[in-house]
Amino acid sequence: MTRPLKGILPIVPTPFGADGSADEQSLKRVVVHAIETGASALVYPGVASEDLFLTADERRNCLSLVSRLADGRLPVIAGVNSADPAEMVEITRMAVENGADGIMAMAVPAMEDQFGTWFSRIADALGPDRPIILQNLFKPRGADLSAEDMLTLAAEIPAIRYVKEEGIPSGPKVSKLVAGCGPDLDGVIGGGGARYLLEELDRGAIATMPAIELLELHVALYRAYTAHNRKEALRLYEASLPLLLIQAPYRMRLTKLILKSQGLIDCDDVREPLPEMDAELKELALEYYERTVRKPEMVDA
């Protein structure tokens, strides 16, 4: 992968049909929408893709579809996460076979004090010229590494070129990571659903990796920020917060509600056990969406 990872790198969700199976036709529409809307890369699968709830065949087939649709126009980053680091090595091999340009790998508790050993194995499975994004998440799913731990690991494993910090609060750790960037690390990517995006950009993050339902808004925000139009970036960030507040507990339910309202997916079912959104909340969420994303002045910003 020759182009650097900068900008908005949305996590592509996994649409499911009414019969419960992965809906590849809906997935195609979502991917085309992301490419046309200005995504800088596509991430599949990630946590927001319900990665732990996919079968091996679903993961393989859907990743292959995303890669074919991207067709070199923008990079595809495959999440390879699992609670079992040995399985992460195998998923990495599968990801390369199905067109991934790089991977995102989480430091997980099962790696214990052998993070270097496991990431070395993942790098070997990945092969040359493809980067690893080291994803850092709080426990119990992630290992919750310190900034110093991540910088040390990046120095030890040359394939680790980026880190994605998911901790809350993220700001101080992002600053430490950015200060440590150099020959061993190309940049820091924000996480946390872009709820802290403006602060992370101010602290030197070069990209963010949100869920996909606010892609138009996030692309416009990033473009305004990098054009030094802080007033517009602040306006768009503030506009995103009501929806991101709803997203925090409901996660993929909000993503799929909005995508279905756009006609991009046919069914908004999720597999991950999440709180249900009742009719009143759905109506409010779609009202927020219409006000902040669909209105012409936002899309054209």
Backbone as CSV, one residue per row, in Angstrom:
resi,resn,N_x,N_y,N_z,CA_x,CA_y,CA_z,C_x,C_y,C_z
1,MET,0.848,-1.183,0.000,0.000,0.000,0.000,0.881,1.229,0.000
2,THR,0.746,2.072,-1.024,1.649,3.210,-1.174,1.087,4.492,-0.587
3,ARG,-0.224,4.682,-0.642,-0.786,5.938,-0.154,-0.917,5.915,1.371
4,PRO,-0.645,7.042,2.036,-0.777,7.078,3.498,-2.244,7.069,3.898
5,LEU,-2.491,6.609,5.103,-3.854,6.593,5.632,-4.119,7.929,6.314
6,LYS,-4.977,8.737,5.701,-5.375,10.015,6.266,-6.848,10.235,5.975
7,GLY,-7.511,10.990,6.847,-8.896,11.345,6.590,-9.889,10.455,7.304
8,ILE,-10.998,10.186,6.638,-12.098,9.424,7.227,-12.050,7.993,6.682
9,LEU,-11.857,7.057,7.584,-11.719,5.639,7.241,-12.900,4.894,7.865
10,PRO,-14.062,4.884,7.238,-15.249,4.327,7.892,-15.198,2.808,8.008
11,ILE,-15.808,2.334,9.057,-15.974,0.893,9.241,-17.262,0.477,8.545
12,VAL,-17.130,-0.413,7.600,-18.283,-0.888,6.828,-19.044,-1.912,7.676
13,PRO,-20.346,-1.717,7.872,-21.121,-2.683,8.653,-21.431,-3.927,7.835
14,THR,-21.930,-4.945,8.491,-22.399,-6.147,7.800,-23.918,-6.144,7.799
15,PRO,-24.548,-5.850,6.664,-26.009,-5.932,6.619,-26.463,-7.389,6.644
16,PHE,-27.554,-7.630,7.321,-28.155,-8.967,7.362,-29.542,-8.901,6.751
17,GLY,-29.911,-9.960,6.046,-31.233,-10.041,5.461,-32.269,-10.483,6.472
18,ALA,-33.522,-10.477,6.042,-34.616,-10.894,6.914,-34.463,-12.339,7.356
19,ASP,-33.736,-13.139,6.574,-33.518,-14.537,6.934,-32.311,-14.708,7.856
20,GLY,-31.645,-13.604,8.191,-30.512,-13.665,9.118,-29.156,-13.813,8.461
21,SER,-29.114,-14.043,7.154,-27.834,-14.234,6.473,-27.237,-12.896,6.077
22,ALA,-25.926,-12.881,5.797,-25.272,-11.669,5.320,-25.867,-11.263,3.969
23,ASP,-26.219,-9.993,3.851,-26.893,-9.478,2.665,-25.861,-8.774,1.789
24,GLU,-25.363,-9.469,0.777,-24.290,-8.923,-0.047,-24.773,-7.818,-0.976
25,GLN,-26.020,-7.835,-1.393,-26.527,-6.757,-2.242,-26.578,-5.437,-1.483
26,SER,-27.026,-5.484,-0.233,-27.005,-4.277,0.591,-25.579,-3.832,0.862
27,LEU,-24.688,-4.795,1.097,-23.284,-4.461,1.333,-22.701,-3.724,0.125
28,LYS,-23.027,-4.160,-1.057,-22.543,-3.479,-2.270,-22.972,-2.016,-2.280
29,ARG,-24.234,-1.760,-1.962,-24.731,-0.383,-1.984,-24.001,0.475,-0.952
30,VAL,-23.756,-0.069,0.230,-23.059,0.685,1.271,-21.632,1.020,0.826
31,VAL,-20.937,0.050,0.237,-19.552,0.277,-0.184,-19.490,1.316,-1.301
32,VAL,-20.356,1.206,-2.283,-20.375,2.198,-3.376,-20.657,3.589,-2.812
33,HIS,-21.602,3.681,-1.891,-21.909,4.955,-1.241,-20.675,5.516,-0.544
34,ALA,-19.945,4.688,0.172,-18.758,5.152,0.891,-17.697,5.672,-0.066
35,ILE,-17.483,4.968,-1.158,-16.480,5.393,-2.144,-16.888,6.735,-2.755
36,GLU,-18.152,6.858,-3.117,-18.628,8.076,-3.785,-18.704,9.266,-2.840
37,THR,-18.816,9.009,-1.537,-18.986,10.078,-0.558,-17.659,10.649,-0.084
38,GLY,-16.559,9.970,-0.361,-15.268,10.547,-0.024,-14.481,9.836,1.043
39,ALA,-14.810,8.592,1.330,-13.989,7.833,2.277,-12.561,7.740,1.759
40,SER,-11.597,7.783,2.680,-10.183,7.674,2.295,-9.711,6.229,2.267
41,ALA,-10.404,5.365,2.963,-10.144,3.924,2.965,-11.398,3.255,3.503
42,LEU,-11.503,1.963,3.290,-12.618,1.183,3.830,-12.066,0.180,4.827
43,VAL,-12.740,0.061,5.952,-12.334,-0.889,6.985,-13.405,-1.966,7.084
44,TYR,-13.000,-3.225,6.861,-13.942,-4.343,6.983,-13.175,-5.632,7.282
45,PRO,-13.640,-6.407,8.262,-14.632,-6.037,9.250,-13.976,-5.385,10.458
46,GLY,-14.719,-4.578,11.177,-14.276,-4.023,12.440,-15.289,-4.357,13.518
47,VAL,-15.114,-3.784,14.669,-16.074,-4.007,15.751,-17.469,-3.599,15.291
48,ALA,-17.567,-2.468,14.562,-18.861,-1.989,14.085,-19.419,-2.832,12.945
49,SER,-18.644,-3.797,12.451,-19.143,-4.764,11.457,-19.698,-6.004,12.137
50,GLU,-19.724,-6.000,13.485,-20.126,-7.175,14.266,-19.189,-8.344,13.970
51,ASP,-17.893,-8.044,13.974,-16.904,-9.018,13.516,-16.922,-10.321,14.302
52,LEU,-17.151,-10.250,15.599,-17.132,-11.469,16.406,-18.379,-12.322,16.209
53,PHE,-19.354,-11.803,15.455,-20.604,-12.527,15.246,-20.745,-13.012,13.801
54,LEU,-19.639,-12.968,13.049,-19.629,-13.462,11.678,-19.025,-14.857,11.619
55,THR,-19.534,-15.677,10.726,-18.892,-16.960,10.477,-17.629,-16.722,9.650
56,ALA,-16.767,-17.704,9.593,-15.545,-17.579,8.793,-15.883,-17.342,7.326
57,ASP,-16.898,-18.033,6.820,-17.287,-17.850,5.417,-17.845,-16.457,5.173
58,GLU,-18.646,-15.951,6.102,-19.191,-14.598,5.943,-18.080,-13.561,5.942
59,ARG,-17.149,-13.711,6.839,-16.032,-12.766,6.901,-15.255,-12.787,5.583
60,ARG,-14.968,-13.986,5.101,-14.192,-14.134,3.865,-14.961,-13.568,2.666
61,ASN,-16.210,-13.973,2.512,-16.980,-13.569,1.333,-17.239,-12.066,1.315
62,CYS,-17.565,-11.501,2.465,-17.863,-10.070,2.515,-16.597,-9.241,2.310
63,LEU,-15.472,-9.668,2.889,-14.221,-8.952,2.666,-13.837,-9.010,1.190
64,SER,-13.979,-10.159,0.569,-13.666,-10.284,-0.854,-14.526,-9.335,-1.686
65,LEU,-15.794,-9.214,-1.329,-16.698,-8.318,-2.049,-16.264,-6.858,-1.875
66,VAL,-15.947,-6.448,-0.647,-15.498,-5.073,-0.392,-14.238,-4.774,-1.200
67,SER,-13.303,-5.715,-1.225,-12.046,-5.514,-1.961,-12.285,-5.386,-3.454
68,ARG,-13.156,-6.217,-3.986,-13.441,-6.142,-5.428,-14.086,-4.812,-5.788
69,LEU,-14.980,-4.324,-4.957,-15.649,-3.067,-5.248,-14.697,-1.888,-5.124
70,ALA,-13.781,-1.941,-4.157,-12.791,-0.868,-4.013,-11.876,-0.834,-5.223
71,ASP,-11.457,-1.988,-5.697,-10.733,-2.146,-6.960,-9.560,-1.173,-7.099
72,GLY,-8.826,-1.004,-6.021,-7.646,-0.154,-6.068,-7.922,1.331,-5.979
73,ARG,-9.192,1.736,-5.968,-9.495,3.161,-5.892,-9.183,3.732,-4.520
74,LEU,-9.291,2.919,-3.501,-8.909,3.305,-2.150,-8.569,2.043,-1.375
75,PRO,-7.729,2.161,-0.340,-7.277,0.955,0.366,-8.400,0.290,1.150
76,VAL,-8.262,-1.011,1.313,-9.158,-1.792,2.162,-8.337,-2.341,3.329
77,ILE,-8.764,-2.004,4.527,-8.111,-2.467,5.751,-9.000,-3.520,6.392
78,ALA,-8.468,-4.698,6.592,-9.245,-5.803,7.164,-8.972,-5.916,8.659
79,GLY,-10.018,-5.861,9.445,-9.873,-6.177,10.859,-9.675,-7.670,11.029
80,VAL,-8.733,-8.053,11.876,-8.427,-9.477,12.057,-8.622,-9.896,13.516
81,ASN,-9.468,-9.194,14.216,-9.538,-9.369,15.657,-10.240,-10.658,16.074
82,SER,-9.738,-11.190,17.156,-10.277,-12.382,17.798,-9.743,-12.394,19.221
83,ALA,-10.463,-13.057,20.117,-9.939,-13.222,21.468,-8.734,-14.156,21.482
84,ASP,-8.572,-14.953,20.431,-7.485,-15.928,20.320,-6.429,-15.403,19.350
85,PRO,-5.240,-15.057,19.822,-4.230,-14.499,18.904,-3.809,-15.457,17.804
86,ALA,-3.853,-16.761,18.059,-3.521,-17.715,16.998,-4.533,-17.625,15.859
87,GLU,-5.790,-17.399,16.209,-6.807,-17.231,15.170,-6.571,-15.931,14.405
88,MET,-6.060,-14.901,15.061,-5.759,-13.645,14.378,-4.711,-13.861,13.296
89,VAL,-3.763,-14.723,13.541,-2.744,-15.031,12.532,-3.409,-15.666,11.316
90,GLU,-4.311,-16.612,11.553,-4.988,-17.283,10.440,-5.909,-16.322,9.685
91,ILE,-6.603,-15.459,10.423,-7.484,-14.487,9.761,-6.663,-13.538,8.902
92,THR,-5.461,-13.190,9.359,-4.588,-12.317,8.572,-4.262,-12.962,7.228
93,ARG,-3.928,-14.245,7.232,-3.655,-14.943,5.965,-4.866,-14.889,5.049
94,MET,-6.035,-15.130,5.624,-7.261,-15.083,4.835,-7.486,-13.688,4.259
95,ALA,-7.211,-12.655,5.054,-7.437,-11.285,4.607,-6.568,-10.953,3.400
96,VAL,-5.303,-11.364,3.429,-4.408,-11.124,2.300,-4.917,-11.842,1.064
97,GLU,-5.369,-13.068,1.233,-5.873,-13.855,0.109,-7.114,-13.224,-0.516
98,ASN,-7.823,-12.405,0.267,-9.074,-11.823,-0.227,-8.973,-10.322,-0.448
99,GLY,-7.754,-9.849,-0.706,-7.593,-8.516,-1.251,-7.309,-7.396,-0.289
100,ALA,-7.075,-7.679,0.984,-6.808,-6.600,1.938,-5.478,-5.923,1.629
101,ASP,-5.461,-4.596,1.728,-4.244,-3.824,1.527,-3.464,-3.628,2.819
102,GLY,-4.087,-3.903,3.924,-3.478,-3.812,5.242,-4.456,-4.395,6.245
103,ILE,-4.041,-4.447,7.496,-4.922,-5.011,8.514,-4.951,-4.113,9.743
104,MET,-5.987,-4.294,10.535,-6.072,-3.702,11.868,-6.122,-4.851,12.871
105,ALA,-5.193,-4.850,13.811,-5.082,-5.941,14.764,-5.078,-5.371,16.181
106,MET,-5.939,-5.897,17.014,-6.053,-5.426,18.385,-5.091,-6.187,19.304
107,ALA,-4.457,-5.464,20.194,-3.720,-6.113,21.274,-4.746,-6.652,22.260
108,VAL,-4.777,-7.979,22.441,-5.814,-8.602,23.263,-5.197,-9.232,24.513
109,PRO,-5.996,-9.389,25.578,-5.448,-9.904,26.838,-4.758,-11.250,26.705
110,ALA,-5.222,-12.110,25.786,-4.629,-13.443,25.659,-3.182,-13.400,25.192
111,MET,-2.746,-12.266,24.652,-1.330,-12.132,24.269,-0.433,-11.959,25.493
112,GLU,-1.011,-11.550,26.598,-0.324,-11.370,27.875,0.971,-10.590,27.688
113,ASP,2.094,-11.134,28.099,3.371,-10.433,27.985,4.118,-10.807,26.712
114,GLN,3.405,-11.366,25.734,4.038,-11.805,24.492,3.501,-11.023,23.294
115,PHE,3.262,-9.735,23.477,2.722,-8.927,22.385,3.666,-8.912,21.188
116,GLY,4.952,-8.771,21.434,5.923,-8.752,20.346,5.922,-10.051,19.559
117,THR,5.852,-11.182,20.278,5.838,-12.493,19.614,4.609,-12.640,18.724
118,TRP,3.440,-12.274,19.263,2.211,-12.466,18.490,2.130,-11.506,17.309
119,PHE,2.531,-10.266,17.503,2.475,-9.328,16.388,3.528,-9.650,15.337
120,SER,4.610,-10.262,15.736,5.592,-10.728,14.765,4.992,-11.834,13.894
121,ARG,4.238,-12.735,14.503,3.581,-13.794,13.739,2.518,-13.221,12.804
122,ILE,1.786,-12.234,13.289,0.778,-11.580,12.445,1.462,-10.894,11.270
123,ALA,2.578,-10.213,11.521,3.311,-9.535,10.453,3.830,-10.530,9.426
124,ASP,4.309,-11.685,9.876,4.779,-12.714,8.944,3.641,-13.203,8.055
125,ALA,2.455,-13.378,8.653,1.299,-13.826,7.871,0.840,-12.751,6.892
126,LEU,1.041,-11.493,7.242,0.628,-10.378,6.394,1.523,-10.229,5.169
127,GLY,2.797,-10.483,5.353,3.729,-10.338,4.240,4.197,-8.899,4.088
128,PRO,5.079,-8.649,3.114,5.689,-7.320,2.970,4.741,-6.295,2.370
129,ASP,5.063,-5.016,2.642,4.412,-3.878,1.977,2.952,-3.692,2.344
130,ARG,2.509,-4.291,3.421,1.165,-4.043,3.926,1.286,-3.619,5.388
131,PRO,0.610,-2.538,5.788,0.761,-2.044,7.150,-0.184,-2.718,8.136
132,ILE,0.230,-2.705,9.380,-0.625,-3.078,10.498,-1.040,-1.807,11.223
133,ILE,-2.339,-1.676,11.486,-2.830,-0.669,12.419,-2.995,-1.374,13.758
134,LEU,-2.245,-0.943,14.745,-2.355,-1.498,16.086,-3.545,-0.842,16.780
135,GLN,-4.560,-1.628,17.079,-5.766,-1.111,17.721,-5.672,-1.332,19.227
136,ASN,-5.891,-0.273,19.970,-5.802,-0.349,21.427,-7.158,-0.035,22.050
137,LEU,-7.727,-1.017,22.711,-9.045,-0.886,23.335,-8.931,-1.247,24.807
138,PHE,-9.815,-0.682,25.596,-9.832,-0.957,27.035,-10.276,-2.403,27.303
139,LYS,-9.991,-2.860,28.498,-10.371,-4.218,28.890,-11.884,-4.276,29.112
140,PRO,-12.528,-5.449,28.960,-11.919,-6.775,28.854,-11.581,-7.221,27.428
141,ARG,-12.131,-6.552,26.394,-11.841,-7.047,25.047,-10.410,-6.735,24.637
142,GLY,-9.933,-5.536,24.925,-8.584,-5.158,24.556,-7.625,-5.254,25.726
143,ALA,-6.346,-5.039,25.430,-5.305,-5.137,26.458,-5.029,-3.804,27.142
144,ASP,-5.590,-2.710,26.606,-5.431,-1.383,27.194,-3.956,-1.041,27.416
145,LEU,-3.215,-0.996,26.318,-1.790,-0.692,26.394,-1.571,0.795,26.689
146,SER,-0.461,1.100,27.327,-0.067,2.488,27.513,0.527,3.015,26.207
147,ALA,0.653,4.347,26.106,1.294,4.927,24.927,2.715,4.411,24.785
148,GLU,3.413,4.285,25.905,4.792,3.789,25.870,4.845,2.361,25.357
149,ASP,3.895,1.530,25.781,3.841,0.144,25.306,3.627,0.085,23.797
150,MET,2.751,0.930,23.293,2.460,0.919,21.858,3.655,1.395,21.045
151,LEU,4.313,2.428,21.514,5.492,2.924,20.800,6.617,1.891,20.806
152,THR,6.778,1.190,21.926,7.791,0.136,22.002,7.468,-0.988,21.040
153,LEU,6.185,-1.364,20.978,5.770,-2.449,20.084,5.951,-2.050,18.627
154,ALA,5.644,-0.795,18.300,5.835,-0.324,16.924,7.312,-0.329,16.537
155,ALA,8.182,-0.006,17.488,9.618,-0.034,17.202,10.112,-1.459,16.987
156,GLU,9.486,-2.415,17.669,9.898,-3.821,17.582,9.379,-4.489,16.318
157,ILE,8.167,-4.083,15.869,7.505,-4.728,14.725,7.399,-3.715,13.594
158,PRO,8.284,-3.757,12.600,8.287,-2.734,11.543,6.965,-2.605,10.786
159,ALA,6.186,-3.681,10.717,4.924,-3.617,9.965,3.891,-2.735,10.652
160,ILE,4.010,-2.490,11.952,3.075,-1.603,12.644,3.407,-0.173,12.251
161,ARG,2.563,0.424,11.437,2.806,1.781,10.930,1.843,2.807,11.509
162,TYR,0.744,2.349,12.093,-0.251,3.246,12.664,-0.751,2.649,13.972
163,VAL,-1.253,3.524,14.844,-1.960,3.059,16.032,-3.331,3.725,16.063
164,LYS,-4.336,2.962,16.479,-5.683,3.487,16.656,-6.016,3.411,18.140
165,GLU,-6.173,4.560,18.747,-6.432,4.624,20.184,-7.932,4.715,20.437
166,GLU,-8.457,3.734,21.188,-9.887,3.664,21.475,-10.212,4.000,22.929
167,GLY,-9.192,4.271,23.732,-9.434,4.502,25.153,-10.191,5.795,25.402
168,ILE,-10.809,5.864,26.575,-11.538,7.059,26.998,-11.027,7.452,28.381
169,PRO,-10.509,8.668,28.542,-10.339,9.711,27.529,-9.158,9.393,26.612
170,SER,-9.294,9.769,25.351,-8.255,9.439,24.371,-7.198,10.525,24.247
171,GLY,-7.553,11.764,24.556,-6.707,12.896,24.235,-5.268,12.826,24.711
172,PRO,-5.026,12.670,26.019,-3.643,12.654,26.490,-2.801,11.549,25.859
173,LYS,-3.417,10.382,25.648,-2.655,9.290,25.038,-2.369,9.581,23.571
174,VAL,-3.318,10.205,22.871,-3.073,10.591,21.484,-1.888,11.546,21.411
175,SER,-1.817,12.498,22.322,-0.699,13.441,22.323,0.637,12.728,22.516
176,LYS,0.683,11.775,23.437,1.917,11.027,23.673,2.309,10.211,22.444
177,LEU,1.319,9.603,21.803,1.601,8.796,20.614,2.091,9.667,19.467
178,VAL,1.446,10.802,19.258,1.867,11.705,18.188,3.291,12.184,18.437
179,ALA,3.602,12.508,19.687,4.959,12.959,20.014,5.984,11.870,19.730
180,GLY,5.570,10.608,19.794,6.486,9.495,19.559,6.571,9.044,18.116
181,CYS,5.777,9.658,17.216,5.838,9.277,15.809,7.186,9.673,15.212
182,GLY,7.637,8.860,14.294,8.926,9.077,13.654,9.168,7.950,12.687
183,PRO,10.383,7.442,12.621,10.667,6.369,11.661,9.905,5.080,11.943
184,ASP,9.456,4.884,13.186,8.773,3.636,13.534,7.265,3.720,13.405
185,LEU,6.721,4.904,13.182,5.269,5.061,13.203,4.867,6.216,12.301
186,ASP,3.892,5.964,11.401,3.486,6.970,10.435,2.375,7.880,10.933
187,GLY,1.615,7.448,11.919,0.546,8.323,12.381,-0.376,7.661,13.372
188,VAL,-1.239,8.501,13.952,-2.200,8.087,14.972,-3.600,8.279,14.413
189,ILE,-4.446,7.282,14.624,-5.824,7.285,14.141,-6.756,7.323,15.343
190,GLY,-7.745,8.205,15.279,-8.710,8.305,16.363,-9.753,7.212,16.299
191,GLY,-10.322,6.914,17.444,-11.378,5.895,17.529,-12.565,6.437,18.301
192,GLY,-13.181,5.556,19.096,-14.288,5.992,19.933,-15.468,6.538,19.159
193,GLY,-15.675,6.055,17.926,-16.830,6.479,17.144,-16.784,7.918,16.691
194,ALA,-15.625,8.559,16.740,-15.438,9.976,16.362,-16.108,10.923,17.347
195,ARG,-16.429,10.439,18.542,-17.037,11.321,19.538,-16.053,12.374,20.040
196,TYR,-14.760,12.104,19.889,-13.736,13.054,20.347,-12.882,13.528,19.176
197,LEU,-13.475,13.550,17.981,-12.714,13.772,16.754,-11.979,15.103,16.753
198,LEU,-12.646,16.183,17.111,-11.991,17.484,17.008,-10.788,17.562,17.937
199,GLU,-10.929,17.079,19.158,-9.795,17.085,20.079,-8.653,16.238,19.540
200,GLU,-8.977,15.074,18.981,-7.922,14.195,18.462,-7.198,14.844,17.283
201,LEU,-7.917,15.534,16.416,-7.263,16.249,15.315,-6.369,17.360,15.854
202,ASP,-6.864,18.087,16.835,-6.049,19.149,17.430,-4.764,18.595,18.027
203,ARG,-4.819,17.382,18.515,-3.648,16.772,19.155,-2.746,16.058,18.148
204,GLY,-3.112,16.074,16.870,-2.216,15.553,15.851,-2.633,14.260,15.181
205,ALA,-3.816,13.714,15.497,-4.293,12.521,14.782,-4.471,12.864,13.309
206,ILE,-4.155,11.905,12.436,-4.227,12.153,10.994,-5.468,11.541,10.350
207,ALA,-6.228,10.780,11.126,-7.393,10.088,10.575,-8.308,9.701,11.721
208,THR,-9.512,9.302,11.357,-10.432,8.721,12.319,-11.160,7.570,11.651
209,MET,-11.649,6.654,12.462,-12.241,5.426,11.940,-13.621,5.229,12.580
210,PRO,-14.613,6.012,12.138,-15.936,5.940,12.753,-16.830,4.903,12.085
211,ALA,-18.006,4.692,12.689,-19.063,3.985,11.973,-19.470,4.832,10.773
212,ILE,-20.225,4.262,9.863,-20.377,4.849,8.525,-21.587,5.760,8.358
213,GLU,-22.512,5.785,9.318,-23.781,6.453,9.060,-23.672,7.977,8.948
214,LEU,-22.608,8.577,9.488,-22.414,10.027,9.391,-21.260,10.358,8.447
215,LEU,-21.042,9.536,7.448,-19.871,9.702,6.599,-19.843,11.067,5.912
216,GLU,-20.981,11.525,5.377,-21.003,12.834,4.715,-20.534,13.926,5.667
217,LEU,-21.068,13.898,6.876,-20.719,14.916,7.862,-19.241,14.830,8.231
218,HIS,-18.742,13.623,8.472,-17.346,13.472,8.885,-16.376,13.867,7.775
219,VAL,-16.703,13.541,6.541,-15.846,13.950,5.424,-15.817,15.472,5.329
220,ALA,-16.985,16.104,5.434,-17.039,17.562,5.365,-16.270,18.186,6.528
221,LEU,-16.383,17.606,7.718,-15.667,18.122,8.886,-14.156,18.041,8.679
222,TYR,-13.685,16.900,8.217,-12.242,16.725,8.026,-11.713,17.684,6.956
223,ARG,-12.473,17.842,5.889,-12.040,18.754,4.830,-11.999,20.194,5.337
224,ALA,-12.988,20.585,6.125,-12.975,21.930,6.687,-11.790,22.114,7.620
225,TYR,-11.530,21.119,8.437,-10.426,21.225,9.396,-9.090,21.351,8.678
226,THR,-8.859,20.506,7.681,-7.568,20.540,6.986,-7.433,21.768,6.090
227,ALA,-8.558,22.429,5.773,-8.522,23.696,5.040,-8.409,24.887,5.991
228,HIS,-8.225,24.603,7.293,-8.069,25.622,8.332,-9.331,26.468,8.501
229,ASN,-10.470,25.857,8.190,-11.761,26.508,8.422,-12.304,25.972,9.745
230,ARG,-11.756,26.483,10.836,-12.101,25.936,12.147,-13.563,26.208,12.516
231,LYS,-14.079,27.343,12.110,-15.474,27.659,12.424,-16.407,26.603,11.848
232,GLU,-16.171,26.226,10.600,-17.018,25.214,9.973,-16.778,23.837,10.591
233,ALA,-15.529,23.504,10.887,-15.231,22.218,11.521,-15.927,22.114,12.876
234,LEU,-15.908,23.200,13.651,-16.589,23.202,14.948,-18.098,23.043,14.771
235,ARG,-18.666,23.729,13.788,-20.103,23.621,13.554,-20.508,22.190,13.233
236,LEU,-19.730,21.558,12.369,-20.053,20.194,11.976,-19.831,19.217,13.123
237,TYR,-18.789,19.438,13.890,-18.552,18.572,15.050,-19.699,18.682,16.043
238,GLU,-20.106,19.893,16.340,-21.219,20.081,17.267,-22.496,19.445,16.722
239,ALA,-22.688,19.519,15.403,-23.878,18.916,14.797,-23.882,17.400,14.925
240,SER,-22.692,16.794,14.999,-22.615,15.331,15.073,-22.949,14.787,16.453
241,LEU,-22.822,15.602,17.483,-22.834,15.072,18.844,-24.164,14.465,19.285
242,PRO,-25.337,15.051,18.954,-26.574,14.383,19.381,-26.691,12.952,18.866
243,LEU,-26.329,12.733,17.604,-26.413,11.382,17.051,-25.349,10.471,17.662
244,LEU,-24.153,10.984,17.893,-23.108,10.162,18.494,-23.441,9.823,19.946
245,LEU,-24.193,10.707,20.608,-24.646,10.408,21.966,-25.619,9.232,21.953
246,ILE,-26.514,9.201,20.960,-27.422,8.060,20.821,-26.637,6.813,20.432
247,GLN,-25.649,6.995,19.585,-24.897,5.837,19.099,-24.144,5.120,20.211
248,ALA,-23.708,5.849,21.232,-22.842,5.263,22.262,-23.400,3.963,22.837
249,PRO,-24.677,3.899,23.276,-25.187,2.611,23.769,-25.814,1.724,22.704
250,TYR,-26.343,2.329,21.622,-27.112,1.543,20.647,-26.276,1.088,19.463
251,ARG,-25.178,1.744,19.209,-24.159,1.358,18.250,-24.731,0.946,16.897
252,MET,-24.582,-0.326,16.517,-24.982,-0.743,15.172,-26.481,-0.593,14.919
253,ARG,-27.270,-0.525,15.957,-28.699,-0.294,15.740,-28.928,1.092,15.126
254,LEU,-28.205,2.093,15.603,-28.337,3.419,15.002,-27.776,3.425,13.589
255,THR,-26.602,2.819,13.406,-26.000,2.763,12.066,-26.978,2.192,11.058
256,LYS,-27.554,1.055,11.382,-28.412,0.382,10.414,-29.770,1.066,10.268
257,LEU,-30.255,1.703,11.329,-31.484,2.492,11.205,-31.309,3.571,10.148
258,ILE,-30.191,4.293,10.217,-29.954,5.385,9.271,-29.696,4.841,7.865
259,LEU,-28.903,3.789,7.758,-28.635,3.231,6.428,-29.915,2.718,5.774
260,LYS,-30.788,2.137,6.562,-32.063,1.668,6.002,-32.907,2.859,5.564
261,SER,-32.905,3.939,6.344,-33.685,5.128,5.976,-33.171,5.738,4.683
262,GLN,-31.888,5.546,4.373,-31.289,6.043,3.137,-31.537,5.117,1.950
263,GLY,-32.087,3.947,2.202,-32.292,2.975,1.138,-31.049,2.193,0.782
264,LEU,-30.024,2.241,1.653,-28.778,1.538,1.354,-28.820,0.084,1.797
265,ILE,-29.593,-0.221,2.822,-29.748,-1.610,3.254,-31.239,-1.907,3.367
266,ASP,-31.582,-3.182,3.247,-32.989,-3.581,3.252,-33.511,-3.909,4.637
267,CYS,-32.626,-4.277,5.547,-33.033,-4.762,6.871,-32.058,-4.200,7.894
268,ASP,-32.561,-3.764,9.051,-31.682,-3.165,10.058,-31.424,-4.095,11.244
269,ASP,-31.560,-5.408,11.030,-31.303,-6.367,12.104,-29.815,-6.376,12.474
270,VAL,-29.543,-6.625,13.747,-28.174,-6.807,14.221,-28.083,-8.141,14.956
271,ARG,-26.876,-8.686,14.997,-26.641,-9.931,15.728,-26.111,-9.687,17.129
272,GLU,-25.333,-8.623,17.269,-24.740,-8.359,18.581,-25.834,-7.973,19.569
273,PRO,-25.806,-8.528,20.785,-26.831,-8.174,21.776,-26.674,-6.727,22.226
274,LEU,-27.621,-5.886,21.829,-27.592,-4.461,22.125,-28.979,-4.018,22.589
275,PRO,-29.057,-2.901,23.311,-30.387,-2.393,23.693,-31.229,-2.107,22.459
276,GLU,-32.511,-2.314,22.585,-33.427,-2.007,21.493,-33.730,-0.511,21.470
277,MET,-33.876,0.041,20.281,-34.336,1.413,20.112,-35.855,1.387,19.928
278,ASP,-36.589,2.101,20.780,-38.039,2.116,20.619,-38.436,3.138,19.552
279,ALA,-39.729,3.181,19.247,-40.204,4.002,18.131,-39.914,5.481,18.350
280,GLU,-40.064,5.952,19.589,-39.827,7.365,19.869,-38.372,7.745,19.624
281,LEU,-37.459,6.898,20.054,-36.038,7.199,19.865,-35.654,7.120,18.389
282,LYS,-36.187,6.151,17.687,-35.904,6.060,16.248,-36.356,7.325,15.521
283,GLU,-37.542,7.806,15.872,-38.057,9.023,15.236,-37.143,10.209,15.528
284,LEU,-36.689,10.340,16.775,-35.798,11.436,17.144,-34.467,11.319,16.411
285,ALA,-33.913,10.113,16.346,-32.621,9.914,15.680,-32.708,10.296,14.206
286,LEU,-33.784,9.897,13.543,-33.926,10.235,12.126,-34.173,11.732,11.932
287,GLU,-34.840,12.374,12.899,-35.006,13.827,12.830,-33.649,14.522,12.937
288,TYR,-32.810,14.081,13.872,-31.448,14.625,13.982,-30.682,14.429,12.677
289,TYR,-30.808,13.236,12.109,-30.076,12.935,10.882,-30.500,13.863,9.747
290,GLU,-31.797,14.058,9.595,-32.283,14.936,8.531,-31.760,16.362,8.717
291,ARG,-31.663,16.812,9.946,-31.231,18.189,10.228,-29.728,18.368,10.032
292,THR,-28.935,17.337,10.323,-27.480,17.523,10.355,-26.752,16.975,9.140
293,VAL,-27.341,16.022,8.435,-26.640,15.394,7.314,-27.362,15.608,5.994
294,ARG,-28.640,15.481,5.981,-29.373,15.502,4.718,-29.628,16.908,4.193
295,LYS,-29.569,17.926,5.052,-29.876,19.270,4.553,-28.786,19.722,3.584
296,PRO,-29.117,20.436,2.526,-28.155,20.755,1.457,-26.921,21.496,1.934
297,GLU,-27.066,22.454,2.868,-25.896,23.221,3.261,-24.856,22.364,3.960
298,MET,-25.282,21.248,4.608,-24.307,20.359,5.235,-23.569,19.553,4.181
299,VAL,-24.316,18.980,3.245,-23.702,18.119,2.256,-22.710,18.895,1.390
300,ASP,-23.005,20.149,1.119,-22.148,20.945,0.260,-20.973,21.574,0.985
301,ALA,-20.927,21.473,2.312,-19.867,22.147,3.084,-18.511,21.587,2.758
